Amino acid sequence: METAPSLTTALDAQLRQIIAAAGGWIGFDRFMEIALYTPGLGYYTRDDAQFGMRPSDAPGGGGDFVTAPEMSRFFGRALAAQVAQALEVTGTREIWEFGAGSGALAAQLLGALAGRIDRYTIVDLSGSLQQRQRASLLAFGDKVRWEGSLPQQLQAVVVGNEVLDAMPVRLLARLGGVWHERGVVLAADGRRAWADRPTDLRPPLQVPGEHDYLTEIHPQAEGFVRMLADRLERGAAFLIDYGFPEREYYHVQRSTGTVMCHRAHRMDTDPLADVGQKDITAHVNFTGLALAAQEAEAGRVPPPAGRFGVLGYTTQARFLMNCGLLQMLEHATLPERVMGQKLLMEHEMGELFKVIGFCRGEAWDALGFSQGDRTHTL
């Protein structure tokens, strides 16, 4: 569905006002926030369907991209095996999901675990997506609720699928051997354009050489993990997204960054065009998440439940296989097997997507990381 011209025009006008009020330049993180989350106008807050299969895969579909729960109901069923173990080990009876999208993952987890939990809480910034979630989860009644933010104290298992990649990032550009922060301005013809300012900011790893190099840093995603560390009194968290450990993320040859746009199942690298009409994402630096958890606990007196730290880290394929996906697919229909295999295949989602787990207190042998744990690569 095309975004109504009036919405696009309104978002463009608001963006112009914000840039002017900021002195003519805003950082890319601010631009990304405006493009995705401006109430009623941003990509994730407008009233249409961002999530959906390609029409060739699912007649009647045709959103801009598809996430794993929309691709296969067995994604949620496999994740439920890990969540069930986490609920038992931590003695908690609540699930909190961040960025629930269409509500597909929530429905899958509730279908598998409804008897083991007292409440399923969704935190989603998009009012339109909340409406879609309420409709799809109506059958689960008052077991499901919506909140605007994480409470100050929490005892639960937290899940987030493709949430971190949509958190705004800051762009750093090394040009002629000098580091700059890349932002957005209005050119003389009124169009949006890139503009770079010298900065003291640096990537977390030194990138060898002096060749031009563009990359991202992730203060919001790392801040999210710090918030979990601060507020999770008992429980665990499982975050699933595409990305790399920092040695791969800031590889000398990865010189054009990872920012990508998605629209109608096509990708492009120009976030300044068609603002509000397409998704803008960046890959996740999983080492940064692990260090954020570590730094959040540094110097703090450990609470009775212990410190907050990494439980495991592995590929989506290995995680789902550890959780029994292959056995589940044995009893599936042929079309379901085909879609389920896409969750595992290296050239689809299996290798690029990773799962990182955190827990409060002493780490335990988590099912999803029982084989192929890559924590040592972080």
C-alpha positions, -999 to +999 in steps of 0.1 A: +000+000+000+013+034-009+015+060+018-010+088+013+006+119-002-008+141+025+011+120+052+043+121+032+040+159+027+032+164+064+062+144+075+084+162+050+072+196+063+078+185+099+113+173+091+122+206+075+110+225+106+131+203+128+162+207+107+158+245+107+152+246+144+184+226+150+205+252+131+203+234+097+219+201+107+206+170+125+224+138+132+213+106+114+200+091+146+175+120+149+166+117+112+160+080+116+138+085+147+117+111+128+114+089+097+103+058+116+085+070+147+069+104+143+033+098+156+009+091+128+034+099+101+065+078+106+070+044+089+061+024+120+033+047+132+012+051+101-020+031+095-010+005+070+007-029+068+045-029+069+047-067+076+037-092+050+048-120+027+055-114-010+023-119-030+040-148-047+045-165-014+012-157+002-017-143-020-031-112-004+002-104+013+026-078+000+040-058+029+074-043+027+092-072+045+086-104+064+098-114+098+104-149+110+071-153+128+051-143+097+073-167+077+066-198+099+045-205+129+072-229+140+095-200+148+074-191+178+069-227+188+107-233+188+113-201+207+086-211+232+107-241+242+135-218+253+111-194+270+094-222+289+128-233+303+136-197+312+103-193+330+109-224+350+146-217+359+140-181+369+107-188+387+088-161+367+054-162+351+054-132+328+066-125+293+074-090+280+077-085+242+093-054+227+082-044+192+056-071+186+049-061+150+019-078+136+014-098+168+023-131+151+051-140+176+029-132+206+002-154+192+026-183+188+041-179+222+007-176+239-006-206+220+023-227+234+027-212+268-006-197+279-009-221+308+025-213+321+022-175+323+000-151+341+005-122+318+019-113+284+028-076+281+037-059+248+056-026+246+052-010+211+056+026+202+032+023+173-004+030+180-015+015+146+005-017+153-010-019+187-045-019+171-034-047+148-020-067+177-052-063+197-072-077+169-050-107+163-047-115+200-083-111+210-087-148+217-063-146+246-084-121+265-071-101+294-039-123+297-025-098+272-018-061+280+000-032+264+024-007+282+043+023+269+076+014+286+094-010+309+086-007+346+112+002+372+113-033+385+106-064+364+104-102+370+098-118+336+113-133+305+118-106+278+118-113+241+125-091+211+126-101+175+140-076+150+137-047+174+173-036+178+179-031+141+151-004+140+167+016+168+183+048+155+220+047+150+247+074+146+267+075+114+305+080+115+325+087+084+362+087+081+371+110+052+407+118+043+418+101+075+396+124+097+365+112+115+331+130+111+296+125+122+272+123+092+240+141+094+212+156+073+207+191+060+185+209+034+204+217+002+200+249-017+173+233-039+154+223-007+162+186-010+176+166+019+214+160+017+242+145+037+266+168+056+295+158+077+309+174+109+343+166+126+337+146+157+355+130+187+333+100+184+349+068+172+339+032+165+346+009+194+375-008+174+402+010+155+397+005+118+431+001+102+441+024+073+431+059+063+408+049+034+373+064+035+351+044+058+314+047+068+300+028+098+275+031+127+275+032+165+245+021+185+239+041+217+202+034+217+204-004+214+232-004+240+211+018+262+182-006+259+204-034+273+215-012+301+179-005+309+172-042+311+203-047+334+189-019+356+153-031+359+153-069+355+153-081+391+147-118+381+144-134+347+160-136+313+160-119+279+163-132+244+170-108+215+170-119+179+183-098+150+207-096+122+242-085+128+278-094+138+303-094+166+323-062+165+354-077+149+332-085+119+311-054+121+341-030+120+361-051+095+385-030+075+367-040+043+331-032+056+336+004+045+301+014+034+282+007+066+251-014+071+222+010+069+196-004+046+160+005+035+132-020+029+101-014+007+079-039-011+105-067-005+132-047-022+162-030-006+180+002-012+207+023+004+192+058+003+174+066+036+170+102+026+145+094-002+108+086+004+109+094+041+082+076+060+074+053+032+101+026+039+119+009+067+153+021+077+176-004+096+211-011+106+228-044+116+234-050+152+268-050+169+263-079+194+296-073+211+283-038+220+252-053+236+273-077+257+296-049+268+267-027+277+254-054+301+289-058+316+294-021+320+259-016+335+269-040+363+305-027+368+309-012+402+274-021+414+269-042+445+253-074+431+217-077+441+206-109+459+197-125+425+232-118+412+246-099+382+231-094+348+251-109+320+253-129+288+236-163+289+246-173+253+251-161+218+246-181+186+231-181+151+194-183+146+198-216+128+216-233+157+193-217+183+162-230+166+176-264+160+186-266+196+150-258+205+136-286+184+126-269+151+138-298+129+116-323+149+086-299+146+090-297+108+089-335+105+052-333+111+045-302+090+030-299+056+054-295+026+047-258+022+054-253+060+086-273+057+098-250+028+091-219+048+105-234+080+138-242+062+142-206+053+147-199+090+177-222+090+194-218+056+227-200+056+217-179+025+183-170+040+180-162+077+200-189+094+235-174+096+230-137+094+204-136+122+218-142+157+203-148+191+218-133+223+205-142+257+209-124+290+200-135+325+199-122+360+221-142+384+242-173+377+241-185+341+224-218+335+225-243+306+201-226+282+185-249+257+189-226+227+227-223+233+234-260+242+253-265+210+271-240+188+274-212+214+295-184+200+298-163+231+336-165+228+335-145+196+319-115+211 
